[in-house]
Structure formats: structure tokens, C-alpha cells
């Protein structure tokens, strides 16, 4: 048995011994969708700020 197999078998035994209540719960689809939406909005705001700052610097230099 390789070292990798030993590590994964120990991890599997630990997971099997862990009560289900202590395991990290899965994120619901609604929370996941909200997280994606927040990420998209933050990305759009960041791009808008970069563009506005770029235009301001361009006008200031010219």
C-alpha cells in the first residue's frame, strides 16, 4: 500500500467516525446563488471604479 493510500484510508476512517451533526453542512442553492450575485456585483463595481479612475487620470494628464 502506498503512502497516499494510507493517508486516504485514515481520512476515510476519521470521516466515518465523525457524527453527521459535526460535519460542515452543504450550502443551499439559494445561499450559493446569493454569493454568486454578490460576487458579480462586486466585480462590476470594481470595474466601474477602475474605469472612472482611469478616465480621471487621463483627463488630469492631458
C-alpha positions in Angstrom: 0.0 0.0 0.0 1.4 3.4 -1.0 1.7 6.3 1.4 -1.1 8.1 -0.4 -3.4 5.1 0.2 -2.5 5.1 3.9 -3.4 8.8 4.2 -6.7 8.5 2.4 -7.7 5.4 4.3 -7.0 7.2 7.6 -9.0 10.1 6.4 -11.9 7.9 5.4 -11.9 6.2 8.8 -12.0 9.7 10.5 -14.9 10.8 8.3 -16.8 7.6 9.1 -16.2 8.2 12.8 -17.4 11.8 12.7 -21.0 12.3 13.7 -23.1 13.7 10.9 -24.1 16.7 13.0 -20.5 17.9 13.3 -19.8 17.7 9.6 -19.9 21.0 7.7 -23.4 21.4 6.2 -23.8 21.8 2.5 -24.5 25.3 1.3 -28.1 25.6 0.0 -28.7 26.6 -3.6 -30.2 29.9 -2.6 -27.1 30.9 -0.5 -24.9 29.8 -3.3 -26.8 31.9 -5.8 -26.7 34.9 -3.5 -23.0 34.5 -3.1 -22.5 34.4 -6.9 -24.7 37.5 -7.3 -22.7 39.4 -4.7 -19.5 38.4 -6.4 -20.8 39.6 -9.8 -22.0 42.9 -8.3 -18.7 43.5 -6.5 -16.8 42.7 -9.8 -19.0 45.2 -11.7 -18.4 47.9 -9.1 -14.7 47.2 -9.1 -14.5 47.5 -13.0 -16.6 50.8 -12.8 -14.2 52.2 -10.2 -11.2 51.3 -12.4 -12.7 52.8 -15.5 -13.7 56.1 -13.6 -10.2 56.4 -12.1 -8.6 55.7 -15.5 -10.7 58.4 -17.1 -9.9 60.9 -14.3 -6.2 60.2 -14.6 -6.3 60.6 -18.3 -8.1 63.9 -18.1 -5.7 65.1 -15.4 -2.6 64.2 -17.5 -3.9 65.8 -20.8 
